């Protein structure tokens, strides 16, 4: 099967010790190891994320796409936000706003960003930042909330100044629940499952599809079946009209195999033209990688469809294997 010569660059993004990366729809930031994601909602146009730790501290990120023309009024956006908070607090509640607070490491914020820092004090203390990026046109509001005796200026400054609203390369970092992968920016997330024992991310682009999955507690599954049989007969039973071949190939030191195939069409069975048509219809190609991490007790499955299917699957699988099992957000789905 002929593949295109597309080359995928997968950048290395390694967080410092004691920190881990979060990435979703182009938004990335650093999170302390003790913090865990507690909520994800939205699309590439607008989204909302929350993180919590065992000390009742919370981190929130909200982003939206600004209008194509003009620069959004960040001060007006903040004032509207403060009005909403005051309304929640009520007349008897204490709420004091502090504009333009100083964050450590502000010099690390990209120079093209327009931003304002803020703080407020009520029942808890809030420290935050609002950012407008002229490149992706996102307006991002992020804030850390903590009780008065649990504010860590160094920690919250690192979190807030680490926020990036889009990737500087041709891939986005998707990192959550001890899982991380680099996916081309021209592929959009259509569906996802974040469950106990399963992470499933389903991306679509022009004549292309990429499915990335991590299955937990796989040792119990493999007691009754082989990896290829599980993937072919159970995991991919919903895939119809595909002819798949499973070629045993280790991946980064793990047992696994390569998936090679194409969409099954009757015309492909004509001896004189079948092979030429399969190569010409690149969108029918299927490529993938599957490997079993014994140490992590997890099975990783990457499947791509399109003209450059195998190259896309290999690049994505390579990023997952290099990041390992401890790069993304910890806890939750096994």
N, C-alpha and C positions, 0 to 999 in steps of 0.2 A: 504494500500500500504506500503510495507516494504522499509524503508530508510536505508542507510548505517550509520555507527556510526562516520563518519568524523566530527571532531570538528574544527570550524573555529575561530581562534583568531583574534579579531579586536582591534588593538591598539588605544589608545586615543592620538590624535595629535591636541592639542589646541593652536592656535597662541596667542601671547601676545596682549594686548589691542592696538588698532590702526593698527593692521596688519592682514593679511589674508593669507591663504595658497593657493598655486598653485600646482597642481600635474597632470602629464600627462606622461604615458608610463614609470613610475618609476622615472622620474625627479621631484624633489620637491624643493620649495623655499618659503621664506616669501616675501610678497609684501605689501607695504603700502596701507591702505584702499583707498587712492585717485587714485591709479593706476588701470588700466583696461587692460585686455588682448586685443590685437588688431590683432593678427595673430597667427595661429597654422598650422604647416605643417610638414609632414614627417611620419615616422613609428617608431617602436621600435629600429630599427638599426640606424637611423639618423633622426634628427628633428630640427625644428627651431621655436622659440616662440618670440613674441614681445609684449611689454607692454608700454602704454603711460599714461600720466596724463594731466590735464588741463593746466599745466605750461610748456608744450612742452618738458618735459623730457621723455627719452625713455630708456627701459631696453631690452636687447636682450640676448637670450640664443641659442646656436647652439651646437649640439652634434653629434658625429659620433662614430662608433665602430672601435677601433684600431685592428691591426693584432694580431693574437693569440700569436705570439712569439715576444719577444723583447719589449723594452720600447720606445714609440714614442718620437721623439725629439721635445719637446715643444718649445724650442727656435727657431727651424727652422720653425715650424708652425706659430709662432708669426711673424717672419720676413717676411714670405710670405704674411701674412695678412697685415702688415704695407706697404709692397710694393704695394699691391692692393689699399690701401687707398691713398697712395701718388700719384698713377696713376690717381685716381679719382679727387684729389685736383688739380693736375697739377703743372706746374713749378712756377706759380705765387702765388699759394695758400700757406698759412703758415701751416706747420705740423711738430710738434716736439714730439719725443717719449721720454717717461720716463720709464725706466725699473725698476722693483722691487719696486713699490711704497708700502707704508705701509698702511695696512688696520687695522681698529680697530677690535678687537675680532678675530684675526687670529688664536688664540689658540683653537678656537672652530671647526676649520676645521679638519676632521678626519685624524688621523695620517697616515693611509695607502695611502692617496692621495699624488701624486706628483703634485705640482702646481707652477705656476709663476704668479706674479701680474704685471700689467703694467698700464701705463697711456699715454695719448697723448693729445696734445693741438692743436687746429686748429680753425675753426669757432666756434666749440663747444669743451667742455672738455670731454674726455672719461676716465673712470676708469674701469679696468676689471681684470679678472682672467682666466687662462687656467688651467684645472685640468685633470689629468689622474688617473683613478681608476683601479688598477690591478684586482679587483674582477669582475667587469662587463665589463672591457676593454673599457669603454667609455672615449673619450676625449671631454671635455666640455669647450666651450669658452663662457663667459658671460661678458657683459659690460653695464655700465650705461653711458648715454650721457645727457649732460645738458649744457645750456648756462652758461657763466662764472660767472654770478651773482646768479645762481640758483643751485650751487653745495652744497649738504648736505652730508658731510663726514660720519657722523654717520649713516644716512639713507642708503647710498650706500654701506657702509661697512657691515651693517646688511644683506642687500639683497645678496651681493656677497658671504659672508661667510656662509649663510644659505643654499646654493645650495647643494643638495644631488643627486647623479646620479643613485642610486638604493635603494630599500627598504631593511631594515635590518630585516624585518619580512616576513611572508608568504603572505602578502597582499600589494598591491600598493595603494597609495592614488591618487584618481582622483578627483581633485577639480578645479572648474571653474564656473563662473557666479552664485555665491551664492549657489553652489551645491557641495557636497562632498560625496564620497563613497569609501569604502575599497573593493577592488576586488582581489581575489587570483592572485599571480604572475604568475601562470601557465596558465592563461587565457589571450589571446591576443586580442587587439582591432582590429576588422575587418572593422566595419563601424561606422560612427558617423554623427549625425545631430545636429548642433548648430544654431538654428533658433529662431526668435522671437516667444515665446510661446511654444517652444519645445526643450528639450535636449534628445537625444537618443544615448546611447552607447551600441554597440552590440559586445559581447566578445565570442570567441570560444576557446575551448581546446579539449583534447582527449575525444571524446564521450560526451562532455559537451558544453552547451551554456548558456550564461547569457545576458539578455537584461535589461537595466536599463533606465527608462524614467521619465522625469518630464514634465508635461503639465501645462502651465500657464493659467491664466484667466479662471479657470475652472468653476467658479460660473455661468458664462453665459451659459456654456455647460449644467450644471446640472439643469438649469431651464426647460429644455425640455426632460431630460431623467435621469434615475438613474445611479449611478456609475457602477454597475455591467453590466447593459445593454449597457452602453457606451463602457466599456472595451471589452465585449463579442461581440457585434454586429458591432461596428464601429472600435475600436482600434485594435482588433484582427481578423478582418474579413479576413485578409490575411493568417491566420493560418488555414491550411486545414489538415484534417486527424488527428485532435486532439480532444479528448473528455475531456472537461474541466468542473469542478464543482466549484461553487463559494460559499464558506462557510463564512457567516458573522462573522467577528472577528475584534474587535478594535485593533489598532496598536499604541502603545506609546500615548494613550489618544485620538487618532483620529479615526473617523469612517472609517471602511474599511472591507476587506474580504481577505480570503486566497484562492489561486488558487490551485486546486488539479486535476491531470488528467494524461493522457498518450496518446501516439500516437495510433490512431485507426487502428487496423489490423483485418482482417476477422477471423484469426485463434483465436483471443482472445474471440470470441463469442462461441467457443466450450466449453460447460459447464465443461467437465471433465479435461481440461488442460488449459483453458483460464487464470485463476487466477495465476497458477504456472508460465506460460510463461510471464505474465506481470511483476511478481516479478523478474524473471530471467533476462529479458531484461531490465536492469536498465537504459540504454540509452534512453528508451522510456518514462521514467517518466517525469512529468511536475509538478513543484511547483512554487508558487509565492506569492507575497504580494501586495496589493493595499490599499492605504489610502489617505484620503482627509484632507489636512491642511487648515482649514477654515481661520485661521489667515493670512496665506501666499497666499491664493487663488490659491493653486496648488494641483495637483493630482500626486501622485508618484506610479509608476508601476514597479515591479521587477519580472521578470520571469526567471526561470532556467529550464534547461532540462538536464537530466542525472541521474545516480544512486543516487546521493546525492542531488537531485534537491531542496527539501524543506529546507534542512540544509543550502545549499548555498544561496537560496533566503532569508531565515530568517537572516543569518549573514549579507548579503549585505544590506537588508532593515533596520536592526538594526543600522548599521553604518550611514546610511543616516539620520535616525530619530534622532540619538544622536548628529550628527554634526549640525542638524538644517538647517535653511535657510540663515544663514549669515556667514558660514565658508569659502566657496570658493570665487572665484573672483566675484566681484559685477557687477551690471548693466547688460545690454544687455538681452539675452533671458529671458522673463518674467517667 
